[in-house]
Amino acid sequence: MLTKLKAAFLYFNSVVPFRLGPALITTVVLITLLLLPVPEGLTPKAWGLVAIFLTTIVAIILKVMPIGVMAMMAIVVLSLSQVTSTSSKGAIADALTAFDSPLIWLIVVAILISRGVKKTGLGTRIGLMFIALMGKRTIGIGYGLATCELVLAPFTPSNTARGGGIVHPIMKSIANAFDSDPAKGTEGKVGTYLALVNYHANPISSAMFVTATAPNPLVVDYVAKATNQSLHLSWTSWALCMLVPGLLCMLVMPLVIFVLSPPQLKATPNAVEYAHAEMAKMGPVSPKEMVMIFTFALLLLLWANVPAMVFGPSLTLDPTVVALVGLFVLIITGTLDWDDVLSEKSAWTR
């Protein structure tokens, strides 16, 4: 009997589009929560909503299926259970409410814009420029990576794409240039230090701008709702509030890591040569990179509300509108095409 059950489990685990073990655990969690007595102060439907929410979190943590599929499944369960309404029509309207939020679309559009940073090679060029300027010593490379994070942060709301897709390859290439490789046991030369700087610069830069990581606009929305719309953080107010603590952290962090995890190589003149050689391979700044630079400047001016400051409040634009303008510029100039928009999975699954 056990052999047949094991064989059946292995078969279904190989054919179903989800991980069967974690799926069973998630199902047990949901049933257990629903069977528990309703906590005091909550209605049965409210407790059902809590159970669905907690189960969805567990499913995402256990990676039952891709996060986008899990979100869709949560919408289906919420609609069928009708825990937010007395009818399925009301329940599906409640489940889809968040999708009409401009802040959600700000995240989506900004991630699509950030695709252009990687596609045009502008992000890599910016990183190499800072390495060329500061890379004579290992700590200088650290500050170069941190500065690259800081410059790209306002325009790349996917901190994973920024830290892992743009800055990390630069960091890894430099470490390999000095034969600093964990596979060879030589990561202590410069690799460990640079990897730690890369890792820590990412969350610091993510905290400095509303558009630096996907959860930030949701925080803005939550604060506005919690204060009954009396406190609404703009892109500019967030950036100004985080400017001093963010810059202090960026200034101190590479030095602290240098003390706590000192690299074996302190001087790295070859890094400057490497950066110049890589930029030479890239050639001069391309027209598409110029369009990206223009778009970045335009977004910064509009997000910082400069036109309204100069010409009056009638020119105040919503951040989502600004992001859509930037995306439109990239599409009509051919910097991004519609296939880029459709294939940017991180935008549609966040």
C-alpha positions in Angstrom: 0.0 0.0 0.0 2.8 2.4 0.9 4.6 1.6 -2.2 1.5 2.4 -4.4 1.0 5.7 -2.5 4.7 6.6 -3.0 4.5 5.8 -6.7 1.3 7.8 -7.1 2.9 10.7 -5.2 6.0 10.6 -7.5 3.8 10.4 -10.6 1.6 13.4 -9.7 4.6 15.3 -8.5 6.2 14.9 -12.0 3.1 15.9 -14.0 1.3 18.6 -12.0 2.4 22.2 -12.5 3.1 22.7 -8.8 5.2 21.2 -6.1 2.9 18.6 -4.6 4.6 18.4 -1.1 4.4 22.1 -0.4 0.9 22.2 -1.9 -0.3 19.6 0.6 1.3 21.5 3.5 -0.4 24.7 2.3 -3.8 22.9 2.1 -3.3 21.6 5.6 -2.5 25.1 6.9 -5.7 26.5 5.3 -7.9 23.7 6.7 -6.4 24.1 10.1 -6.9 27.8 10.2 -10.5 27.5 9.1 -11.2 24.8 11.8 -9.8 27.0 14.6 -12.3 28.9 16.7 -13.0 32.4 15.3 -10.9 34.9 17.4 -12.9 37.3 19.5 -13.6 40.5 17.7 -13.7 38.9 14.2 -16.7 37.7 12.2 -16.5 34.2 10.6 -16.0 35.9 7.2 -13.3 38.1 8.4 -11.4 35.1 9.9 -11.9 33.3 6.6 -10.2 36.2 4.8 -7.3 36.1 7.3 -7.0 32.4 6.7 -6.8 32.8 2.9 -4.3 35.6 3.3 -2.0 33.7 5.6 -2.3 30.6 3.5 -1.3 32.6 0.4 1.8 33.8 2.2 2.7 30.3 3.2 2.3 29.1 -0.4 4.5 31.9 -1.7 7.2 31.1 1.0 7.1 27.4 0.1 7.1 28.2 -3.6 4.2 26.0 -4.4 3.9 27.7 -7.8 5.2 31.0 -9.3 4.0 34.0 -7.4 1.8 35.3 -10.2 -0.1 32.0 -10.2 -0.4 32.1 -6.5 -1.9 35.6 -6.6 -4.4 34.4 -9.3 -5.3 31.4 -7.1 -5.9 33.7 -4.1 -8.3 35.8 -6.2 -10.2 32.7 -7.3 -10.5 31.3 -3.7 -11.5 34.8 -2.4 -14.2 35.1 -5.1 -15.6 31.6 -4.5 -15.6 31.8 -0.7 -17.3 35.2 -0.8 -15.7 36.2 2.5 -15.7 39.9 1.5 -19.3 40.1 0.1 -22.6 38.3 0.0 -22.3 37.5 -3.7 -19.7 36.3 -6.1 -20.1 39.5 -8.1 -19.2 41.6 -5.1 -16.4 39.3 -4.1 -14.7 39.4 -7.5 -15.0 43.2 -7.5 -13.3 43.3 -4.1 -10.6 40.8 -5.2 -9.7 43.0 -8.3 -9.9 46.3 -6.5 -6.1 46.6 -6.1 -5.6 46.3 -9.8 -7.2 49.7 -10.4 -4.7 51.4 -8.1 -2.4 53.9 -9.9 0.4 52.9 -7.6 0.3 49.3 -8.8 0.6 50.5 -12.4 3.5 52.8 -11.3 5.4 49.7 -10.2 4.6 47.8 -13.5 5.5 50.7 -15.8 8.7 51.6 -13.9 9.9 48.1 -14.1 9.3 48.1 -17.8 11.3 51.4 -18.1 14.1 49.8 -16.1 14.4 47.0 -18.8 15.8 49.7 -21.1 18.7 50.2 -18.7 19.8 46.7 -19.2 18.8 46.3 -22.8 20.8 49.4 -24.0 23.8 48.6 -21.8 23.5 52.0 -20.1 23.5 50.5 -16.6 26.7 48.6 -17.3 28.4 51.7 -18.8 27.5 53.7 -15.7 28.9 51.1 -13.4 32.1 50.9 -15.4 32.5 54.7 -15.4 32.5 54.7 -11.6 34.9 51.8 -11.4 37.2 53.7 -13.8 37.0 56.8 -11.6 37.4 55.1 -8.2 38.9 51.7 -8.8 42.6 52.1 -8.0 41.9 50.6 -4.6 39.5 47.9 -3.5 37.6 50.2 -1.2 37.3 52.6 -4.2 35.6 49.8 -6.2 33.3 49.3 -3.3 32.3 53.0 -3.4 32.0 52.8 -7.2 29.5 49.9 -6.9 27.5 51.7 -4.2 27.4 54.9 -6.3 26.2 52.9 -9.3 23.4 51.5 -7.2 22.5 55.1 -6.0 22.4 56.5 -9.5 20.3 53.7 -10.9 17.9 53.4 -8.0 15.3 56.1 -8.9 14.6 54.4 -12.3 14.9 50.7 -11.5 12.0 49.6 -9.1 13.1 46.0 -9.3 15.9 45.9 -6.7 16.6 42.3 -7.8 17.2 43.4 -11.4 19.3 46.4 -10.3 21.5 44.5 -7.8 21.5 41.1 -9.5 21.1 42.0 -13.2 23.3 45.1 -13.5 25.6 45.7 -10.6 26.4 42.0 -9.7 27.8 41.1 -13.2 30.2 44.1 -13.0 31.3 43.1 -9.5 31.8 39.5 -10.5 33.8 40.4 -13.6 36.1 42.6 -11.5 36.6 39.8 -8.9 37.4 37.3 -11.6 39.9 39.7 -13.1 41.8 39.4 -9.8 41.4 35.6 -9.7 39.0 36.0 -6.7 36.7 33.0 -7.1 35.0 30.9 -4.4 35.4 27.8 -6.5 39.1 28.2 -6.2 39.0 29.2 -2.5 40.4 32.7 -3.4 37.2 34.7 -2.7 39.1 36.6 0.1 41.2 38.5 -2.4 38.5 41.0 -3.3 35.3 39.0 -4.1 33.9 38.7 -0.6 34.3 42.4 0.1 32.8 43.5 -3.2 29.9 41.0 -2.9 29.1 42.3 0.6 29.1 45.9 -0.6 26.9 45.0 -3.6 24.5 43.2 -1.3 24.2 46.0 1.3 24.1 48.9 -1.2 21.0 47.4 -2.7 18.6 47.7 0.3 20.0 51.2 1.2 19.3 52.5 -2.3 16.0 50.8 -2.3 14.9 52.8 0.8 15.9 56.2 -0.7 13.4 56.6 -3.5 9.7 55.6 -3.9 10.5 54.1 -7.3 13.6 52.2 -6.2 11.8 49.0 -5.3 8.3 47.6 -5.8 7.0 47.7 -2.2 7.6 51.4 -1.7 4.6 52.7 -3.5 2.5 50.3 -1.5 3.9 51.8 1.7 2.9 55.3 0.4 -0.6 54.0 -0.3 -0.8 52.4 3.2 0.4 55.5 5.0 -2.2 57.6 3.1 -5.0 55.2 4.0 -3.9 54.9 7.6 -3.9 58.6 8.1 -7.2 59.1 6.2 -5.4 60.8 3.3 -4.0 63.5 5.6 -0.4 62.4 5.0 0.5 61.5 1.4 4.2 61.1 0.6 5.2 62.4 -2.8 8.2 61.2 -4.7 10.1 64.4 -3.7 9.1 64.3 0.0 10.2 60.7 0.3 13.6 61.4 -1.5 14.2 64.5 0.7 13.4 62.7 3.9 15.7 59.8 3.0 18.5 61.9 1.5 20.6 62.4 4.6 20.3 58.9 6.2 20.6 57.2 2.9 23.8 59.1 1.9 25.3 58.6 5.3 24.7 54.8 5.1 26.2 54.7 1.6 29.2 56.6 2.8 29.8 54.5 5.9 28.8 51.1 4.7 31.8 50.3 2.4 34.2 51.4 5.1 32.5 49.3 7.8 32.6 46.2 5.6 36.3 47.0 4.8 37.0 46.8 8.5 34.8 43.8 9.3 35.7 41.8 6.2 39.0 43.2 4.9 40.1 42.1 1.4 43.5 40.6 0.9 44.2 42.9 -2.0 44.0 46.6 -1.0 45.4 48.1 -4.2 43.6 47.3 -7.5 45.0 49.4 -10.4 44.0 46.7 -12.9 40.4 47.4 -12.1 40.7 50.8 -13.8 42.3 49.2 -16.8 39.6 46.6 -16.9 36.8 49.3 -16.8 38.4 51.3 -19.6 38.9 48.1 -21.7 35.2 47.1 -21.2 34.0 50.6 -22.1 36.2 50.5 -25.2 34.5 47.3 -26.3 31.1 48.9 -25.8 32.1 51.8 -28.0 30.7 55.4 -27.9 27.4 56.1 -26.3 24.7 54.8 -28.6 21.6 56.7 -29.7 19.4 54.4 -27.6 21.6 55.1 -24.5 21.1 58.8 -25.2 17.3 58.3 -25.3 17.6 56.5 -21.9 19.6 59.4 -20.4 17.0 61.9 -21.8 14.1 59.8 -20.4 15.8 59.5 -17.0 16.3 63.3 -16.9 12.7 63.9 -17.9 11.4 61.4 -15.2 13.5 63.1 -12.5 12.2 66.5 -13.4 8.6 65.4 -13.5 8.8 63.2 -10.4 10.5 66.0 -8.5 7.5 68.3 -9.6 9.9 70.9 -11.1 7.4 72.1 -13.7 4.8 72.8 -11.0 7.3 74.7 -8.9 8.3 76.9 -11.9 4.9 77.3 -13.7 2.3 76.7 -11.1 0.3 73.8 -9.6 -1.6 73.2 -12.7 1.4 71.2 -14.1 1.5 68.8 -11.2 1.5 65.3 -12.6 0.8 62.0 -10.8 3.9 59.8 -10.6 2.1 57.0 -12.5 1.3 59.5 -15.3 5.0 60.5 -15.4 6.1 56.8 -15.6 3.7 56.2 -18.5 5.1 59.3 -20.3 8.6 57.8 -19.9 7.5 54.4 -21.2 5.8 56.0 -24.2 9.0 57.9 -25.0 11.0 54.7 -25.0 8.5 52.8 -27.1 8.0 55.5 -29.8 11.8 55.9 -30.2 12.3 52.2 -30.6 14.4 51.9 -27.4 11.9 49.4 -26.2 9.5 47.4 -28.3 6.2 45.8 -27.5 7.9 42.4 -27.1 10.0 43.9 -24.4 6.9 45.0 -22.6 5.2 41.6 -22.9 8.3 39.6 -21.9 9.2 41.5 -18.8 7.9 38.9 -16.4 9.0 40.7 -13.2 6.7 43.5 -14.0 3.6 41.4 -14.4 4.2 39.0 -11.4 4.9 41.6 -8.7 
